[in-house]
Amino acid sequence: MTKEHRDTCYLTPTQELGQAFVARGITGGVVMLNLQRFRTIADYSASPELTPPTAISGAEAFQRYISHTLPYLTETGGEVLFLGDGGRFLIGPESELWDMAMLVRQHSVEAFLSFASNRAYLAGIGHRIAALEFTPSSARRTAVTEAVIALTSRLERAVVASMEISRQRRKGPPMVRMLAGAGILGA
């Protein structure tokens, strides 16, 4: 494995994984769950042409990626369902912390592939690569079908509630009340 491949293998799919994704034969919409961990300082060594005049944080580089990406995403019928601060899981490994969680929906695999292969979009992907840490657990992306959107909706509420719990912990609202308000626990 080359250094370049090792550095990006968790940020972009391999040819084999891309083929396996298409081979799944997903019909209908697709929702991508992205969990990201940012570098302290963005590393533009893979895309020097995008390097800003002064050093920026990984979070700032990711915001540049989002600003660059949104027009191409919406052009192909995609939308960001959720983009928010990360934190610890409500249920999951205590050692895994995420800076940001994002849910992106495309109305079909074909629309996603059209978006992901757009040369203009790809011209700015270096912001994402510069922004994110590269470890097997630091950049996760998975696809689900519209058939599980009901579960995704519940997951969205859980993610939002978990993030809100992290933000509000110091302010003191009871966790049970927050989970009930998110529709995860009965009132």
N, C-alpha and C positions, 0 to 999 in steps of 0.2 A: 504494500500500500504506500503510495507516494505521500509526502507531507501535505501537499495540496488536497488530495483526496481525503486524508485523515482529518484535515482541518474543516472540511465542508461536508463530510459524509452524514452528518446528522442535521444538516440544514437544507440539503437538496436530496431528492430521491436518487438512488442509483438506477441505472437502466433496468436492471432486473426487478427492482421494487416497483418502478413505474409500469413495467409490463404486467406484473402481477396485479397491480391496482386495476388496470384496464381489463385484465382477464377475469376479474371478479364479476363482470357483467352487471354492474349496478345500474338499475334503472331509476329514474326520478332524481330528486335532489340529493346533494351531498353536503354535509356539514363537516368542516375541518376544525378540530380542536388543537390549538397551538398553545403550548406552555413554554415560556421563554425566560431565560436568565441572561441578564445583560453584563457585558464587560464594564469595568469601572471606567476605562478609557477606550473608545472605539478604535479598532485596528483596521485601517484601510490599506494594509499592505497588499491584499489581493485585488484591490480596485483603486490604485493610486489616482486615477483620473477623477474620482469622486471625493478625494480627500479635501476636507474643509481647510480654510487658511489657518485656523487655530484648532487645537485638540478639543474634541467634544466627548461627552459620555456615551456609553452604549445606548442609554435610554434616548438621548438626543439623536443618535444615528438611527435608531429604530423609528423615531417620529419622522425623520426624513424619508425612511422607507415607506411608512404608511402614507405620507403626503404624496409621494411619487406613485404609489400603487393604487390608491383609491379610484382614480379615473379609469384605469384599465380594468379593475375589478368590476365597477359598475357598468362599464361598456359591454361586458360579457354577461350581464345579468346577475352578478354576484353582489353580496352585501355583507358588511360586518354586523353580526348579530350582537356581539359583546366584545368589548375591549376594556380591560380594567386591571387594576393593581392585583398582583398575586399575593403570595404569602404561604403559610402552612396549609396543608390539606386539613379539611374537617375529618375525613377518613382517608388515611394513606400514610406513607412513610413520613415519620416526623423529621427525618434529616433532609427531605427534599423541600426546598423553598423555591418559589418562582417569583420573578419580578412582575410578570404580566401573563394574563390569560386572554386568549382571543378565540372567538367562534366566528368562522366565516362560512357562509352558505353560497353554494352555486346551484343552479337549477338542474344541472346534469353533469356527468363526467366529461362529456364533450365540451361543455362550456368551460369547465375547469381547465381542461387541456388547452383550449384556445387561449384562455387567460395566461396560463403558465408558460406557454410557448411564444407569447407576443414579444417580439424583439424590443419594442419600446419599454415594456415592463421589465424585461431582463436587463436593460441598460442601467436600471437603478437597484438591482438586487444586491449589489455590493454594499449598500447601506445596511441591509439586513445581516449580511455576513460580517460586516465590521462591528455590528452592534452586539451580536450574541456570542456567549461562551461556547466552546466546542468540547463537550464531553458527552458520553453516551446518554447521560440523564439530563443534560442541560437544554436540549431543544427537542421537544416531542411534538409530533404531528400525527394525527390519525383521522381517518375518514369514517363517517357513518352515513347510512342511507336515510332518506326521508321517512322510511318505515319506522325508524326509531326516534323521530322528531319529538314524539311525546316524552320519551325518556330524556332526550336532549333538553327539552323545556324544563323538566324536573332537575336535570343536571345544572342548567343555567341558574335556576333558583338556588340550588345548593352552592354553586360557585359564588354567586353574588352574596348569599348569606354568609358563607365562610369568609369572604373578603370583608364583608361588613362587620363580622364578629372581630376580625383582626383590627379593623380601624376603630371600632367602638369599644373594644375591650377596656380601654382606660376610662371611658365615659360611664361604664357600669350597667348597660342594659342587660337583663338576664338572657342567657343563651337560648333557653327554651322559648321565650317570647319571640326572639328574633327568628328562630327556626319555624315556629308556628306562623308568624307573619309572612314568611317566604313560602308557605304552603308545604313545607317538608314534614312538619309534625302537625298533628291535629291540634286545633286551638284549645 
